[in-house]
Amino acid sequence: MPPLARRLVRRSPWLVGAVLVLRATIVWTGACGDDTTHRPPPGGDGDSDADTDADADTDGDADADTDADGDTDADADGDSDADPTACGNDDDCVLAVDADLCCACPRAVSRAYEAGRECTVAWPLQGDPPAACVRACEQCPACDPPAGTRCLDGACILEFPGECVTRKDCRPEEVCSIVEGMGRCVPDRTVCQQDSDCAGDEWCGPADGNALRHCRFLDPGACASDRNCPDGETCVGATDDAVGECTAG
């Protein structure tokens, strides 16, 4: 070691330590520039998402959807169907009850859903449910017995006696209206016998697909009788089944 270096070491021993640390850092940094394949950090799975499984989604299970229930659909109920009530027509729907739930009432589900679940069984029950589904339950209140099921807007729904879902469930002179939370058939207030049964801007005319006559709004300038026209004008061309036009003079 040159004399000057020996004098620096004797006077500043900390300088030697700093030099050694700097040299070790340079050597370690240079080692990272090679082509060696490095192991992923602990807990990583080697794909490009932020979880620890090997699929391409962001949840922690091994399927390819984004929920964490372990099945292959995008809902969170743990089975492989997307919707237990999905249907295309009325024949797709059945009444079923969940035998593994205490005090369960019948509900409307798809045939595919009922067939694919051991403890969801057709109602009324035919014999005993599977032994694995039986639960020791206390006495349960009675359920309102549904009359059947229907497919409405792509979903299976329950039907109850006396309840309507659409106007087609009612008589021609009735409409389906919500009364105390239930669909009920009630008299249709638009049903009429003659024009005088309707308001001044309406006429009593035929309705599409209905043998009864209903109060219908008149377009501006149209009339069913002189009462629909301004003073000084008369209704021309009106018949029982068609409106006329208000004409001056």
C-alpha positions in Angstrom: 0.0 0.0 0.0 1.5 3.4 -0.8 2.5 5.6 2.1 -0.3 8.1 1.5 -2.9 5.4 1.6 -1.5 3.9 4.9 -1.7 7.3 6.5 -5.4 7.7 5.4 -6.3 4.3 6.8 -4.6 5.1 10.2 -6.4 8.5 10.4 -9.8 7.4 8.9 -10.6 3.7 9.4 -14.3 4.3 8.5 -13.2 5.3 5.0 -12.0 1.7 4.4 -15.4 0.3 5.4 -17.2 2.7 3.0 -15.0 1.6 0.1 -15.6 -2.1 0.8 -19.4 -1.6 0.9 -19.3 0.4 -2.3 -17.3 -2.3 -4.1 -19.7 -5.1 -2.9 -22.7 -3.1 -4.2 -21.1 -2.7 -7.6 -20.4 -6.4 -7.9 -24.0 -7.4 -6.8 -25.6 -4.9 -9.2 -23.6 -6.2 -12.1 -24.8 -9.7 -11.4 -28.5 -8.6 -12.2 -27.6 -7.8 -15.8 -27.2 -11.4 -16.9 -29.8 -13.6 -18.7 -30.6 -15.8 -15.7 -34.3 -16.8 -15.2 -35.3 -15.7 -11.7 -37.9 -17.3 -9.5 -41.1 -15.2 -8.9 -41.4 -13.6 -5.4 -42.9 -15.7 -2.7 -46.7 -16.2 -3.2 -46.6 -15.3 -6.9 -48.2 -17.6 -9.5 -46.3 -16.5 -12.6 -49.2 -15.0 -14.5 -50.0 -11.3 -15.1 -52.8 -10.7 -12.6 -52.7 -9.7 -9.0 -53.8 -12.9 -7.3 -52.0 -16.1 -6.4 -53.7 -18.6 -8.6 -52.7 -19.5 -12.2 -55.7 -18.2 -14.1 -56.0 -14.9 -15.8 -58.7 -13.3 -13.6 -58.3 -11.2 -10.5 -60.0 -13.4 -7.8 -58.3 -16.1 -5.7 -59.9 -19.2 -7.1 -58.8 -21.3 -10.0 -61.7 -20.7 -12.5 -61.8 -18.1 -15.2 -64.5 -15.8 -14.0 -64.2 -12.8 -11.7 -66.1 -14.0 -8.6 -64.5 -16.0 -5.9 -67.0 -18.9 -5.6 -65.0 -21.5 -7.5 -67.5 -22.2 -10.3 -67.4 -21.2 -14.0 -70.2 -18.7 -14.1 -70.2 -15.0 -13.2 -72.6 -15.1 -10.3 -71.6 -15.8 -6.7 -73.9 -18.7 -5.7 -71.4 -21.5 -6.0 -73.2 -23.5 -8.7 -72.5 -23.7 -12.5 -75.7 -22.2 -13.7 -76.0 -18.5 -14.3 -79.6 -18.0 -13.1 -81.9 -20.5 -11.3 -85.0 -18.8 -12.7 -83.9 -18.3 -16.3 -86.5 -19.5 -18.9 -87.6 -19.2 -22.5 -91.2 -20.3 -22.1 -93.6 -21.6 -19.4 -92.6 -25.2 -19.9 -89.1 -24.4 -18.7 -90.4 -23.6 -15.2 -91.4 -25.9 -12.3 -92.4 -25.6 -8.7 -89.7 -26.7 -6.3 -88.7 -26.5 -2.7 -85.3 -26.4 -1.0 -85.3 -29.5 1.2 -82.1 -28.6 2.9 -83.6 -25.4 4.3 -85.9 -25.2 7.3 -89.4 -23.8 6.6 -88.7 -23.3 2.9 -91.7 -22.5 0.8 -92.2 -23.6 -2.8 -90.5 -21.3 -5.4 -90.4 -21.1 -9.2 -87.1 -22.4 -10.7 -86.0 -23.6 -14.1 -86.2 -27.4 -14.8 -82.5 -27.4 -15.4 -81.8 -25.9 -12.0 -84.1 -28.4 -10.2 -82.6 -31.3 -12.1 -79.1 -30.2 -11.2 -79.4 -29.8 -7.5 -80.0 -32.8 -5.2 -81.7 -30.8 -2.5 -84.0 -28.7 -4.7 -86.9 -31.1 -5.3 -90.1 -30.9 -7.2 -93.2 -29.7 -5.3 -95.6 -31.2 -4.2 -93.1 -33.7 -2.8 -93.4 -37.3 -4.1 -92.0 -39.4 -1.2 -89.2 -38.3 1.1 -86.4 -36.0 0.0 -82.8 -37.3 -0.2 -81.5 -38.3 3.3 -78.5 -35.9 2.9 -80.9 -33.0 2.6 -83.2 -33.6 5.6 -82.9 -31.1 8.4 -84.3 -31.3 12.0 -86.6 -28.2 11.9 -89.0 -26.9 14.4 -92.7 -26.5 13.5 -93.0 -24.1 10.5 -95.8 -21.8 9.5 -97.9 -22.9 6.5 -97.0 -21.5 3.1 -99.4 -20.0 0.7 -99.8 -22.7 -1.9 -99.0 -21.4 -5.4 -101.2 -22.4 -8.3 -98.3 -22.9 -10.7 -95.4 -21.1 -12.4 -95.0 -18.9 -15.5 -92.1 -17.6 -17.5 -92.3 -13.8 -17.6 -89.6 -11.6 -19.2 -87.2 -14.5 -19.1 -87.7 -15.4 -15.5 -89.7 -18.1 -13.8 -92.3 -16.6 -11.4 -95.0 -18.0 -9.1 -98.7 -17.8 -9.7 -101.2 -17.8 -6.9 -105.0 -18.4 -7.0 -106.9 -15.3 -7.9 -103.8 -13.4 -8.7 -103.0 -12.0 -12.2 -99.8 -11.1 -13.8 -101.0 -9.6 -17.1 -104.3 -8.5 -18.5 -104.6 -11.8 -20.3 -105.2 -13.4 -16.9 -108.5 -11.4 -16.5 -111.8 -11.2 -18.2 -112.2 -8.8 -21.1 -113.9 -6.2 -19.0 -111.2 -6.3 -16.4 -107.5 -5.2 -16.1 -104.7 -6.6 -13.9 -103.9 -4.1 -11.2 -101.7 -4.2 -8.1 -103.9 -4.2 -5.0 -102.2 -4.5 -1.6 -99.1 -5.8 -3.2 -100.9 -8.5 -5.2 -102.0 -8.6 -8.9 -105.8 -8.5 -8.9 -108.3 -8.4 -11.7 -110.4 -5.2 -11.3 -113.1 -3.6 -13.5 -111.7 -1.7 -16.4 -112.9 1.9 -16.1 -112.3 2.6 -19.8 -115.1 0.1 -20.8 -118.0 2.0 -22.3 -121.3 1.6 -24.1 -121.6 5.0 -25.8 -119.7 8.3 -26.2 -121.4 10.0 -23.3 -119.7 7.4 -21.0 -116.3 9.0 -21.8 -114.7 12.4 -21.1 -115.1 15.3 -23.5 -111.8 14.6 -25.3 -112.5 10.8 -25.7 -114.8 8.6 -27.7 -116.3 5.2 -27.2 -114.7 3.0 -29.8 -113.5 -0.5 -30.5 -110.2 -1.7 -29.1 -107.7 -4.0 -30.8 -108.1 -7.6 -29.7 -111.1 -6.9 -27.5 -114.7 -7.3 -28.3 -115.7 -4.6 -25.8 -115.7 -0.8 -26.5 -113.3 1.4 -24.6 -112.9 5.2 -24.1 -110.1 6.3 -26.4 -108.5 9.7 -26.7 -109.3 11.8 -29.8 -106.6 13.4 -31.9 -106.7 17.2 -32.3 -109.5 18.0 -34.8 -111.0 14.6 -34.6 -114.5 14.0 -33.3 -117.1 11.3 -32.6 -120.0 13.8 -32.4 -120.6 17.6 -32.4 -119.9 17.7 -28.7 -116.2 17.1 -29.4 -116.0 20.2 -31.8 -115.6 23.9 -31.0 -118.6 26.2 -31.2 -119.5 26.9 -34.8 -118.1 23.6 -36.1 -119.8 20.2 -36.8 -118.5 16.7 -36.7 -118.4 15.2 -40.2 -117.8 11.6 -41.2 -118.0 9.9 -37.7 -119.4 6.4 -37.4 -119.8 3.9 -34.6 -116.4 2.5 -35.4 -114.5 5.5 -36.7 -114.0 9.1 -35.8 -114.9 12.1 -38.0 -113.4 15.6 -38.5 -114.6 18.9 -37.0 -115.5 21.2 -39.9 -116.5 24.8 -39.9 -120.0 25.8 -41.1 
